[in-house]
Structures are given as structure tokens and as C-alpha cells.
Amino acid sequence: MKNKLSPMMQQYMDLKEQYEDCILFFRLGDFYEMFFEDAKLASRELGITLTGRDCGQADRAPMCGVPHHSSENYINKLIKKGYKVAICEQVEDPKQAKGIVKRDVVRIVTPGTNLNMQSLDESKNNYLMSIFGNKDNYGVALVDITTGDFLVTEVNEKRKLVDEIGKFVPTEIICNKDIIVCEDFIRELKDRFHVYISEEEEWYFDYGRCVGNIKEQFGVGTIDGLGIKEFNQGVCAVGSLLEYLYKTQKSNISHITKLTPYLTDSYMMVDLSSKRNLELVETLREKERRGSLLWVLDKTKTAMGSRLLRKWIEQPLLSKTNIEDRLDGVEELKNKPIISEELKEFLNPIYDLERLMSKISLKTANCRDLIAFKTSLEMLPFIKKLLNECNADYITKIKDTFDDLRDIYDLIDKGIINDPPISVKDGGIIKESYHPQVDKLREAGTRGKQWIAELEAKEKELTGIKNLKIKFNKVFGYYIDVTKSYLNLVPDRYVRKQTLANSERYITPELKEMENTIMGAEEKIVALEYELFVELRNKVAKEVERIKDTAYKVAILDVITSLADIAIKYNYVRPVLSNDGAIDIKDGRHPVVEKMMNNEMFIANDTYLNKMDSRFSIITGPNMAGKSTYMRQVALIVLMAQIGSFVPAGEAHIGIVDRIFTRVGASDDLASGQSTFMVEMTEVANILRNATSNSLLILDEIGRGTSTFDGLSIAWSVVEYIVNKKKIGAKTLFATHYHELTELEGKVDGVQNYCISVKEKGDDIIFLRKIIKGSTDNSYGVQVAKLAGVPLDVIDRAKVLLSELSNADIAKNTKIVCKDAVEEIATVKEEEINIEVPIEQEKEEKTEPVQLGLFDVMGNYNELIDDLKSLNIVEMTPMDALNKLYELHKKALT
């Protein structure tokens, strides 16, 4: 009975034990094979056939496999499904192996370390993140192994940590045990970001080990000069991330040459909710790029430029000087359209230098990658020459330090042929005159072909076999092929090698000698060409810092050229920046909505906010009239200004804001068990805790997720809290259907009323989409329902009910009491009351059921107020409440 594994399967099992959390791709000849549970999983996930293999035991081992030449497609499918794949290769030549061929894992592919450029989105980074911390102190490090970007920061709140994750959207996160045990938090991250999260062992995060990793990677004697001395948690995050890269890549990561520490308050804070609501990089519903701000602004020509523009949008600047520098660059190119157009022409052929450089450093680049690299470098001298015609400091600083990498271009141009094969191990990749030995061996190969042709002609003449051919294959080498009809002419000196259906194959001593000479030369030239290619690739890899610096400058030029192009095409203007806190926009437009409109003209609107008497705008008007569009456009114009872009307006004076918060709509978060109202209140709480007097707040329909009384109370209280300078005092646009809030104008300092202009035409309305001073007390709900296509029977019935309810509304016959009385009544902890009058009383008074509005309490009647104050609602029975309500109703009408 079999019970011992075969040597090959034992080798597999030993390796699998070391990489239990990975699917092991085990190289056997031209295939990667998987066995046992890996095979079952891969067969199911990849849709490939599950077979079996004799492994020395009683039962055959489950097995499946994929061709090595197309393995990347299968690996990518597994990575996207959240698996790790360990690549096991043959690490010695099978021809020289004694016994079983040595194999070892050469790389582990994970979602955050995927190097397959075809599977990655070139317009955004593929970040791997490490989080280290406990309670509310977190170190956060990020790396994009495909570009070499490496960032580190620290945050002191879990919500801020979520915002950082939302800003970079990593595809993989590693973290320590203290974080992984927070199951609800981990579940939230997985559900929200669809990110692969794994716990690494505690020694990964050991401070001393992490410091050692950082010193080794960046070649420093102390970490003080890297700007992370004060980042205790950050150091552990960086060091653990390096440890993880060493483990997965199993090779040097020399292209990661710079660590960039940053403070979260160095940039405008746009939290995750606001980023989503403003649709900065993708739409809210479809999660598509089309319809986002990035879609409007991105006219970049390179992948590097597209990624950089995305970073700018997600991280607007706070420094007026730095913003003005960018604006100067954009303005110069806007005013010099010929230079801008020529720049675009030279930028267009440039490939992704950052990711090509990473492939070169990681030794995965082939000859075609080097040719793409060379083609890109060919454009750099022309770009540099164009920069001489620009005067803006932002551009001249780039020009003065712009390295056109001419020496690297020349190196590749001299060494690699222009149209090389994909494989670097089949020869035919090195140019003539690059290396004398290659030329010599190549000549021998050329002469060998000539020898074969001469020998074939000679044998035809000697034998009289007219269709005699000398052919070659990898099994037999060179051989003479003779068809069956000429077999009688074959001489005795021919030695038969193989019999086929229609011909016989022979060799001769002369042909064998010639074969040895030719094959020796071919093997030598293939080996030498590969050796020279690796040497050339390594020379390029040593220039990684120069190349990355140039790539970054090309990306900047690409972005400002794109922004200049957009400014011309869509008639954007340069914003005037200040630190005075005022936002004064004339004829502002929504950049996305404007572009999405086909034949309609976008209605422009003015906006004025300051830190004094106009810091809080209450906006009323019907749904669909444009309130949300208007508020979002203000936020987008401010954000665009602070990334260094021109803005869609006639004029724009922008007081720099430190944060933009939005609370626009909400939907039930069923996955986490949160209702609409809970989501809304969580977002409001975040805003109230983190907004400052320099922030911009966009609030839409606060309190709509609960009952009228509760909602209005909360909305009123939120307004008072935000407008209070001692608490927040932030510039705010506040859209609401609670028309009672418009009474705050004139009573609360800083509040101004605005509304959406609507034209009534009989029972219909026309949205003029113009923001005007003042307020409205009509929501036009029935008319909006008609515009939305609600059936006319429903509309007609709604009109009847609206008329009846309006006539019965106490508020129509009363006035609002003083605010002190209102506040006392607001302390009653009851849901909205909607009690019908008893039938007998209804007949007597001919009244309809009435809902008492919290801020629609009436009067100048002291007796009524006293009665309300004296009510003990908690102890009242339903009948007592009914009778008291009826009594109050009668008093109110007298």
C-alpha cells in the first residue's frame, strides 16, 4: 500500500507549508501546477478542469494547472478575488540537475504588490497600506510598488483613519493585532472599500527592527533626517511595510528611494463622505469616472499626469503661495496656446515612465519595455526646449532642473534593436556593433545558414534527388528529408533517423559536424545577448532617482497643460485667493453639470459668504429646483481654486478654506445596521466636532430622516451651533424645507436667507434655477410630483388633500410666539402628535384632524402659553391629551 510521497510531491509539500496563506503555483515544465486544496480552490475560482496525479499515496492528488506563458491572467483573477499567489520556479537548469530539480518561491503576488501593468488602472495608484496603532493613535504608511511612491503620516482618531483610507483607497492593508481584533471596524473597511486586510506578526512592528529596515532601505545612519523622528507609530508602519515587501518580492526594491512624511493638516481636509457627495473622482451611484470632477479636468496625455491630477484633486493645498505658483503656470500656458499645443504633442508619446522604471528596477522589464522607455525619453529634449519660452516661476523652476536623460536614451538606442521579440532569452535583441563577440558569433550563425544551403545543393546534385531538403527541429537538429518516391536514390552513406508516412529522415557525418558548429554559435549568442541585456537593464536601474525626478516633472507639466486646456475650452477664470475668509463668486457654474448638459444653457449664480454678517446662508425652495447643484458648485469652485485650477465663473474671490464638509442626502446603511437618520446624524456629528471657522459647510435637508418635530428641533439647533462664532462660525450653505428657519435672519447674527426663483403658471411651475435674496414658504411638492411623472389621478387627489390640510392648519390663523416660549415647548420629549377629534366633537365643530407644528405655536395669548407650560404630558392619558388638544384648539381660534 502506498503511503510515502514521491520526491517531487514532498518538495511541493515542504514549500506549501512555508506559504500556507497563499495559493502555490508550482512550476512543472511549461505549466504551473496546483495540488490538493489549492487545486480545488483554483479550479473553482478560475473555471479550469480538476484532474489528479499519482503522488505516491493510495489516492491520487487533486491537481489543476495553467500554462506559464499565460499565467498572469489567471493570477490576476485570483488577486481580484482576494487571494495571495506564491510563484514557485525551477531555480536550476534541468539539464544540470542531479535528481529532482531545485525549486523555490521567487515572488508572492498580493493585491497591493501586483506588478502586472495590464491589470492595473494606469490613472490611479495601486497602494499597499500598513496601519499600526491602538485606541486612537495610528501610524499609516502607504507604498505603490509600481511607481515607488512611499508616504507616512499619523492620525489620532478612527474617523480620520477612515478618511485617510478613503483618500488613497488601497487595495491591500496589513495591520497589527490591536487593530484586527476590532471586528466591527475591520468589517466596515472591507464592506466600504472592498480591501484585502491581513494581520501580520507582532515582530513586523517591532520599533527597533522597523528602524533597521528604514535605515537599510534608504541608506541612512539615522532616521532623524527623514522627517519621521516624531512619528513613533509611523516608524512602525513604515518598517512593517518594508518587511512585507522584502517577504513578498524576494528581491531588492531599490526603486523606492524616498519616504515622504506628511501631516493631514497640510492639505485641505475633504472627508470620505464629502469626497463621495461632491463626486470628486467617481460618481455617487454608478461609481464611474464619467460625471466626476476628475472626468472634467483630466485632459492629461500621460498616465503619470493622470495620477498626479487625481492626487491634486484629493489633496487641495492650503498655502496661498503654493496655489498661486500653480495658477501662474496654468495661466502662462493658457495665454500661450501654441506652446501648450506643442507640449501636448510631445507628451502624448510618453509611456508610463514611473511604472516602467519600477519594472526595470525589479528586473521584470523585457526588451520591449526598454524600447517604450527609449521612445519616451526621445521626447524630453523637445519638451525642455519649449520650456525656454515660458517665464512663470513655476515652469522655469522645472526647466532649470529638467534632466532630459540623453545618456540613458543613447545607451538603450545603441544596445537594443527597435523591434525586439517579447522573450529576452531567445536572442535577436542586441544591435550590431554594440558588442564585438555578438557580431562574431552572429557572423558564424549567418555563415552556417550559407553552409547548409550549399550542402543541400551539393547533395541534390550528387544523389539526383530533386526535392531533397535539409531541415531542422529541436528534437533531431538538422536532417535530410527525402520523399518515398526517391528512396531508391538514397546512397549508403545516409544514416536513417526517422521514418514518416511520406518521407524518410537521414543524417550524414558532414551534416552532423556542421550542426555542431552552427548550434554552438547559436547557443553562445543567445546566452551572451541575454547577459548583455541584463547588464544594460541594470545600468538603467542605477539611474532610478534621476528618472523618477524627471517623470514627476513631466507629470506636473502634463497636469498644468491639461488645466490650461480646460480653462480655454470651458471659459474658466483665474480665482483671486486670499486669507480673509470671504467667498465671492460671480456667475458661478457647476463644472460637471455644465458639461453634461447638451442643448440647455446652464444658469449661473452668485455666491457671497464671509466670516461676519454673511457666514450662514439658509436656502429654501422646491425639490428639483437646483439647491443641491448650487451648493455643490460652490464647494467645487473653492476646491478647484485650491488645487491651482481656473474655475467656472465670471469672477471668483476665494478665501482659502481649511476643510470642506458636506451632508447631502443619505440612504440606509443596511450592511452596518444603520438607518437613514443614523447615517445623517453620524455625519452631522463629525462635522460639528471637526469644522472650524475657516471651513466651508454644505448641509442639505438636516433632520429630514425623522419626525417633523424632532427634525426641525435638530435643524434649528444645528444652525445655532454652527453660526455661533464661539463654537464654530463656519461659512455655511444650508438648504432646508423647514421654512420656519428663515425667521433666524435678523435675529441671529450672520444668517442670510436665499431661495430658488420659481415662476408659477397656473397649476404648473417653471424652475428658473436662480438664487435670489429672500425666502419662500411654498415647497411646490404637488407640482414637482407632476413634473416627475406621477399619474394625474394621484396629483388631482393630492391637490384636494393639500387644500383641506392647509385650511385646517393652525399656523395659517396664528402668529409665531417669542423664541423663549418655543424653546421651552421644544423640551417636551414627544413624537409628533396626530390625534383625530372624537366623532361627536367633529360633528359639532366641523373640524378636521390637525397636526400641531412645533414652531407654529401661536399667539400673544398669555393664558394659552401658561396652559402649555403647565401641561404634564408624561402623566396624561390618551383621552386627557385628546381633550386638552381640543380645548387648546378652541382657544387658539378665538
TORMAR-678023 format. One line per field, with one value per residue (C-alpha): x, y, z. Coordinates in steps of 0.001 Angstrom, whole numbers, plus 500000, padded with zeros to 6 digits. Example, Ala and Ser with C-alpha at 12.3 -4.5 7.8 and 13.67 -1.06 7.14 Angstrom:
BEGIN
X: [512300_513670] .
Y: [495500_498940] .
Z: [507800_507140] .
This chain:
BEGIN
X: [500000_501363_501871_505001_505005_507091_510191_508563_505379_507418_509177_505772_504502_507609_507125_503375_503986_506001_503274_500054_498163_498962_497885_501133_501855_504336_506365_506469_507901_505701_502917_502215_500502_498388_497623_495223_493111_494825_493798_490176_490049_491780_489637_486507_487623_489289_486880_489601_489484_490330_492329_494549_498172_499869_501835_502981_499921_496870_494703_495610_496255_493711_495547_494964_497325_497761_500337_503216_503144_499565_499731_499425_495778_494960_496984_495144_491774_492806_494228_490997_489116_491315_493814_497594_499633_503131_505110_507419_510012_512719_515869_518373_518806_517028_519854_522369_520176_521179_517960_514912_515168_515524_512505_511742_509199_510562_507687_504386_501681_499083_496511_498907_502047_500664_503202_501135_500692_497951_495717_496195_494393_497090_495176_495457_497987_497819_498516_499543_498909_500248_498422_499993_498433_495982_492990_493095_496751_497624_500676_499790_502254_501499_503546_502839_505422_504727_505803_507978_505741_506122_504127_503724_501561_499841_496229_494629_491044_489481_487312_490408_491976_488939_489275_492917_491951_489197_491661_494094_491762_494452_493857_495513_496074_498351_497945_498827_496700_495268_493530_492470_490620_488232_485966_483286_485892_487561_484172_483345_486611_486060_482451_483147_486435_486471_490051_492087_493122_495553_497207_500978_503008_503919_507645_506882_506014_508906_510246_513941_513525_511492_514173_516735_514623_514248_517978_518826_516278_517147_520855_520958_522662_519776_516110_516258_516973_513922_511485_509833_511581_508378_506227_506575_503613_504524_508000_506450_504039_506893_509201_506490_505594_509230_509338_506252_507792_511000_508920_506765_509215_512251_514464_515752_513266_515887_513420_511865_514340_512307_509993_507546_506120_503047_500679_496984_496524_498992_496171_492529_490618_487893_486479_485257_481593_482314_484572_481744_478986_480963_481784_485412_486816_483754_480005_477957_475652_477368_480930_482048_484660_482353_480337_483016_485194_488224_486463_486019_489551_491566_492849_496296_498339_500349_499443_501757_499903_496522_497615_499067_495908_493907_496216_495799_492016_492038_494562_493903_496530_496283_499322_498343_501896_501923_498467_499455_502551_500392_497962_500869_501916_498380_497862_501066_500134_496579_497934_500385_498159_500749_503281_500524_499526_503136_503627_500630_502101_505387_503689_501390_504031_505441_504745_504400_507986_507327_505955_508471_511234_509827_509788_513390_514432_512532_514147_510842_511256_511827_513310_510006_509728_513159_512156_508993_511239_513591_510691_509529_512964_513222_510558_512331_514790_511907_509918_512902_513389_509739_510116_512681_509810_507990_508573_506353_508477_506588_507664_511165_511951_511104_513130_516240_516470_514948_517141_516456_518241_520025_522737_520155_518423_521750_522563_519310_519400_522865_522146_518615_517096_513977_511578_512738_510920_508978_511292_514745_516111_515676_518306_517920_517739_521179_522100_525069_528323_527213_529485_532245_531687_527995_528926_531454_529024_526277_528541_529184_525431_524940_527720_526241_522989_525004_526840_523530_522229_525446_525339_521711_522545_525573_523549_520846_523459_525268_522131_519860_517060_515452_513191_515824_515607_517794_515517_515799_513803_514690_514431_516651_518595_519477_518398_517949_514336_513655_510178_509201_509273_513065_514093_515766_518262_519372_523119_524512_526353_522978_522062_518291_516992_513205_510523_507379_504297_505515_509259_512404_514828_518600_521847_525410_528724_529288_525824_526369_529697_528135_525262_527674_529417_526189_524361_527361_527387_523607_523637_526544_524994_521635_523356_525608_522749_520752_523793_524291_520591_520667_523819_522182_518981_520998_522798_519440_518214_521108_519707_516379_516453_517181_514453_511841_512617_512168_508996_507499_508289_506765_503638_503421_503735_501063_498654_499043_498765_495516_494189_495140_493371_490211_490326_490350_487763_485190_485835_487167_488699_491628_490448_491728_492958_493106_493139_490328_487737_485395_483994_482656_481697_480055_478197_479418_478672_478793_481727_480242_476556_477503_479463_476753_474059_473539_471461_470375_472163_473455_472047_474954_474584_476374_477586_478737_479926_482183_483167_480967_477375_477018_478575_475395_473016_469667_468372_464729_462874_461260_462982_464473_464888_468676_469546_471902_473556_474118_475654_477875_479115_480274_482234_483737_484746_486540_488232_489272_490794_492854_494280_495537_492868_490933_487248_483850_482730_482695_484779_485882_487372_488224_489155_491163_489256_490857_488095_485048_482260_479087_475929_473923_471230_471534_470489_470051_473359_471816_475176_476112_472565_472326_469149_468951_468642_471560_473814_472719_473346_476734_477825_476439_478256_481522_481030_480183_483224_485765_484663_486469_485755_487799_485766_483090_479967_477383_474291_471228_467968_469257_466682_464574_465226_462988_459657_458808_459173_462459_463857_463032_464392_467665_467971_467311_469852_472480_472044_472513_475585_477342_476609_477886_481425_482398_481612_482283_481318_481987_480842_477767_475211_472156_469277_466047_462316_461776_460620_460432_464243_464080_462943_466508_467565_467724_467544_470780_473934_475414_472287_471027_468053_468153_465735_465423_463365_460266_457735_454143_451983_448527_448930_452380_455759_458944_462274_464320_467294_468325_469387_467796_467735_464771_462806_459825_457207_455979_457575_455550_455518_452448_453818_457173_455374_453588_456894_458289_455527_453235_449815_447307_444719_447201_448089_444423_443703_446829_445584_442268_444006_446508_443682_441880_445017_446059_442643_442895_446460_446523_449568_447502_445439_448133_451479_454675_455368_458597_461600_461811_458394_459318_462456_460508_457978_460805_461937_458833_460106_457207_456897_454736_451050_448396_445177_441732_438886_436126_433178_430723_433006_433858_430162_429784_432822_433112_436910_439465_442269_445088_448829_450337_453536_456295_457289_453829_452510_450571_449962_450088_447711_449351_446668_447380_451100_450534_448323_451011_453671_451574_450949_452364_452339_454153_451331_448426_446250_445448_441934_443218_445592_442781_440525_443324_444251_440639_440468_443684_442428_439279_441271_443621_440767_439117] .
Y: [500000_503397_505830_507782_510924_510998_513266_515907_515959_516106_519158_520678_519931_521454_524689_524774_524531_527765_529595_528296_531565_531507_529519_527881_527994_525106_525126_521828_522269_524672_524695_525979_523169_523310_520356_519263_522110_524734_522774_522532_526247_527319_525004_526550_530183_530001_527617_525147_521352_519470_516304_514057_512939_509915_511275_508065_507599_505410_508225_510447_514089_516610_518721_521545_523734_526773_527451_529559_531870_532937_532615_536365_536380_533571_535164_538468_536727_535206_538502_540346_537729_538495_535610_535628_533658_532300_531778_528752_528444_525974_527653_525423_524181_520812_519650_520103_518904_515790_514194_516383_519972_522594_524847_527844_530639_533671_536122_536425_538337_540107_542807_545518_544100_543249_544211_543312_546699_545424_544579_547915_551192_553493_556588_555795_554377_550823_551398_548911_550319_549432_550556_550310_551553_551110_553001_556353_556687_555264_555223_554977_554120_553665_552427_551981_549423_550134_553788_553864_556388_555967_558068_558143_560043_559688_560261_560350_559327_556277_558504_560330_556958_556024_559343_558576_555133_556761_559288_556694_553669_550976_547534_545833_546678_544980_545777_544666_542574_545528_546710_543358_542483_545408_543191_545819_548286_545716_544673_548322_548765_545611_546469_550091_549798_546125_545968_542853_543078_540775_540657_540361_539022_541391_541302_543007_546108_545968_549523_548576_546193_548807_551456_548983_548320_552061_552710_549852_550802_554498_554184_556419_556145_557679_558275_561872_563278_561568_563761_560898_561120_562224_559624_556721_554795_555974_554428_551071_551375_552151_549430_546769_547742_547308_543936_542852_543959_542063_538967_539159_540465_538417_540898_544376_547230_549815_551965_553009_555763_558390_558457_561363_562201_564431_565939_565562_569274_570239_569893_570839_568114_566566_563677_560465_561473_564847_563303_560953_563597_566018_563198_564220_561117_558926_559306_558643_555984_554271_554606_555682_558217_559896_562528_563294_566381_564322_563424_567133_568239_565293_566026_564714_562825_560552_558010_559857_563119_561461_560002_563324_565252_562772_563427_567192_566861_564670_566853_570581_572984_575384_577524_580624_580872_577309_577673_580928_579212_576550_579168_581139_578034_577331_580966_581116_578037_579331_582564_580724_578199_577382_576255_574393_572524_571619_570387_568098_566687_565832_564492_562179_559554_559304_555983_555480_556255_555608_552110_551239_552320_550064_547098_547830_548028_544863_543079_542199_544548_542980_544482_545971_547778_549316_550404_552033_553722_554935_556231_558265_559704_560814_563479_565062_567376_568870_569483_571119_573408_574521_575443_578080_580146_580255_582840_581744_580780_577506_576433_577926_576033_572830_573884_574775_571295_569301_566300_565091_561770_561827_559412_556778_557219_556726_553614_551877_553122_551670_548354_547148_546661_548728_545807_543103_539840_539525_536929_538068_534508_533661_536006_538551_541546_543214_545686_545203_546888_547015_544120_542531_538987_539137_540269_537439_534748_536220_536006_532349_531804_533579_531605_528419_529038_529556_526273_524432_525912_524931_521399_520969_521976_519659_516636_517215_517109_514030_511948_513206_513699_516917_517601_516813_519262_519902_520838_521482_520830_520964_517194_515922_519015_519205_516311_515432_514864_512514_511603_507947_508267_508911_506325_504190_507016_507355_506496_504116_506934_508326_507146_506771_508750_508569_507089_509096_508316_510119_510506_509340_511473_510981_512459_512359_512845_516095_517450_516469_518289_521368_521199_521205_524292_526196_525130_526024_529527_529980_528808_531085_534135_533656_533376_536372_538565_537853_538638_541966_542824_542260_544368_547199_546987_547181_550299_551975_550840_552644_555958_555467_558751_560846_559108_559440_563142_563747_561642_563763_566990_565604_564758_568326_569797_567389_568448_572203_571808_569915_572601_575327_573437_573130_576816_577794_575241_575946_579635_579325_582301_582632_582846_585607_583997_585499_584554_586938_584169_585687_583722_585989_584227_585981_583850_580576_577332_573646_572227_568752_569596_572288_569800_567126_569489_569122_571938_573743_576779_576466_579173_580844_582090_584408_583460_585620_584297_585889_585462_588296_589116_586615_583440_581338_581147_579427_578334_577405_576273_573201_569940_569691_573473_573289_573836_570847_571664_575228_574268_571611_574026_576454_573669_572505_576024_576507_573116_573739_577064_575412_572735_575512_575346_578092_577983_578083_581614_585183_586245_584388_585738_582701_582936_579767_577180_574502_571914_571181_569190_568089_566465_565842_563176_559798_556227_553312_551582_548142_546375_548035_548210_551985_553799_556888_559086_557386_557872_561505_562199_560456_562721_565814_564852_564537_567986_569655_568089_568915_572077_575354_578996_578577_575644_575512_573522_572248_570984_569732_568842_568283_566475_565083_561498_561692_563152_566779_567920_566143_567092_570763_570896_569331_571519_574684_573659_572781_576199_577976_575893_576414_580137_580793_582206_580910_577355_577147_580204_578394_579590_577504_576864_575289_574063_573198_572608_573821_577301_578214_578506_581560_583579_583421_586139_589386_587597_585611_587396_586090_584405_585381_583964_582904_580967_579425_581556_579777_581012_579890_579343_578237_574882_574427_575810_576643_576351_579455_577972_581426_582070_585271_587047_586214_583107_581067_579204_577074_573723_573154_569457_568636_570492_568729_565386_566290_567143_563821_561961_560922_559883_562730_560943_560995_564638_565716_563897_565440_568924_568283_566950_569825_572344_570659_570316_573915_575208_573182_574244_576250_578109_579843_581589_582404_584048_582627_583223_584514_582260_581704_580038_577971_576669_575676_573765_572109_570347_568137_564686_563500_562344_564455_564387_563490_562732_562839_564633_562269_561784_563655_566693_566510_566835_569738_571715_570513_570316_568014_566110_568569_568246_570789_572306_572783_576246_577105_577618_580804_583848_586699_584947_584632_582289_579871_579998_579371_576403_574914_575397_573695_570517_567300_565272_562278_561558_562388_559585_559491_560726_563564_564556_564450_566664_569113_569366_570119_572794_574457_574352_576245_578861_579376_580090_582653] .
Z: [500000_499036_501898_501058_498942_495792_495973_493780_495867_499075_497625_496945_500463_502078_500138_500727_504479_504310_502363_503881_503275_499535_496510_495404_491642_491340_488125_486244_482731_480800_483415_486901_488762_491925_494186_496921_498416_496244_493169_494284_495061_491831_489745_491207_491034_487610_485935_484914_484881_488071_487413_489546_489831_491338_494291_495910_498110_497749_496416_493527_494460_493113_490526_488059_486090_483853_481084_482393_479352_480119_483891_484579_483511_485935_488722_488260_488528_491836_493130_492321_494318_497342_497249_497519_494978_495623_492401_492629_489838_488861_490160_488386_484832_484483_482191_485006_487864_489760_490862_491337_490027_492757_493129_495311_495665_493830_494442_496263_494405_496543_495706_496864_495218_491783_489112_486053_484370_482069_485022_486822_486196_484869_486012_489721_492143_493458_497144_499790_503289_506715_509858_513287_516486_519264_520634_518833_517778_514384_512165_508482_505705_502016_499102_495412_494380_490696_490999_494127_495948_499728_502233_506000_508474_511838_512880_516306_515558_513963_511748_510477_509786_507695_505835_505008_503751_501688_500273_498941_498550_498976_497512_500483_504154_506666_510352_513866_516222_518182_515016_513609_516837_516227_514163_513504_512264_510007_508639_507915_505982_503934_503141_502275_500379_499264_500501_501384_505060_506852_510258_510365_513248_516062_515292_511979_514005_516492_516693_516660_513722_511846_512340_510988_507882_507228_507588_505246_502580_502427_503156_506236_509603_511492_510753_512021_508565_507052_508972_510855_514215_515958_514174_516624_515237_511751_512036_512872_509956_507525_508852_508758_505205_504135_505902_503975_500661_501395_502144_499030_496418_497450_495619_496203_495909_495039_493100_496428_497173_499014_502022_502145_505570_505574_508105_507451_508179_505437_502915_502828_504605_502474_504456_502865_502925_501310_498685_497772_497856_495687_493242_493001_491299_490693_490612_493713_492307_489378_490741_487275_486290_483795_485619_488219_488618_487591_484352_483551_484403_483119_479632_480508_477928_480227_482895_485307_484737_485248_488589_489727_488847_490890_493858_493466_493465_496553_498369_497733_499049_501982_501185_499212_497822_496514_494982_493270_491843_490201_488929_487411_485472_484265_483271_481225_479223_478844_477413_475135_473361_470671_473295_475118_471959_471163_474722_474331_471116_472825_475956_474029_473009_476543_478237_481981_482992_486696_486234_483514_485889_488589_486203_485308_488981_489877_486887_485249_482257_478845_475679_474547_477877_477271_473765_475168_477720_474982_472864_475856_476549_472923_473622_476610_474776_472778_475957_477623_474630_474780_478450_477480_476089_479448_482177_485078_488093_488469_484972_484999_488220_486367_483324_485356_486865_483996_483119_479571_480338_476989_478126_479059_475704_473892_475936_475035_471449_470868_472566_471764_468317_467588_467197_469615_470417_473680_475199_476277_476238_472573_471137_468369_470726_470593_467833_465545_466603_470265_471270_469086_470355_469426_465930_465617_466737_464606_461579_462339_462504_459176_457522_458974_457114_453984_454616_454961_451710_449872_451341_450247_446665_446656_447868_445270_442541_443916_444510_441760_444328_443092_446117_448788_451717_454717_457650_461382_464536_468220_468682_465850_464955_461220_458975_455271_454236_451254_449975_449446_445644_445705_448302_445627_445033_448684_448986_451607_453437_454604_458128_458700_461769_461375_459140_458389_456321_453213_453759_455462_457520_457351_458652_457389_459252_457347_458302_461953_462100_460523_463033_465995_464674_463982_467159_469313_467896_468338_471963_472753_471097_472852_476238_475525_474288_477444_479581_477771_478100_481873_482135_480172_482235_485445_484188_483605_487043_488726_487429_489195_491148_488057_486096_488863_489237_485515_485441_488229_486376_483189_485203_486563_483075_481867_484634_484210_480437_480980_483348_480857_478082_480199_481137_477456_476336_479066_479679_483227_485058_487413_491030_493298_496511_499986_503630_504570_504715_502116_499199_496484_493244_490316_487776_489204_487364_488239_486190_485744_485270_482764_480694_480899_479563_475833_474443_477600_478941_482496_484777_486567_490149_492520_495988_498843_502182_504749_508375_509579_508640_505769_507054_507055_504073_504545_501136_500582_497509_495982_495174_491661_491570_491829_495508_495722_492397_493523_496852_495336_492674_495363_497084_493770_492743_496069_495787_492171_493161_495899_493608_491325_488652_486951_487898_486121_486972_485741_488740_491855_495071_497205_500857_501448_503472_505618_505250_503162_504776_503024_504327_501191_501312_502991_502442_504822_505545_505923_505919_509216_510516_510330_509325_507146_510197_511984_508956_508759_512443_512345_509508_511263_514464_512536_511033_514354_516016_513322_511483_512198_511466_508260_506981_504286_505158_502688_504521_502690_504476_508001_510115_507288_508372_511443_512514_511806_515432_516067_512682_512984_516513_515433_512331_514370_516995_514357_512743_516083_516925_513587_513281_516811_516468_519891_518790_515040_512972_509695_506275_505535_502814_504421_502264_504046_503703_507259_506302_509989_509982_507732_510745_512049_509602_511518_514855_514695_513604_510336_508920_505464_503560_499915_497768_494327_491975_490650_488082_488578_485519_486599_488317_486803_487806_485918_487720_486938_488872_490020_493613_494912_498263_500463_501389_500292_502297_499414_498603_495398_496242_494156_491139_491471_491656_488407_486720_487902_486048_488914_487455_487139_489316_492180_491504_491482_494736_496301_495395_497196_500289_500250_500202_503100_505196_504510_505653_508847_509609_512818_511572_508872_511569_514060_514571_515951_519616_521002_520751_524529_524581_521575_523284_526398_524322_522385_525564_525515_524568_522451_518845_516550_517639_515126_517023_515476_517295_518570_516198_518420_518679_514997_514120_516468_515397_511770_512160_510518_512244_512992_513392_515772_514354_516930_515766_514511_518040_518142_519791_522048_524460_527861_529071_526240_526961_530642_529830_527586_530244_532873_530857_532308_529121_530578_533037_530703_529414_525684_526391_528602_525799_523272_525363_526160_522491_521610_524328_523155_519586_520529_522465_519539_517179_519453] .
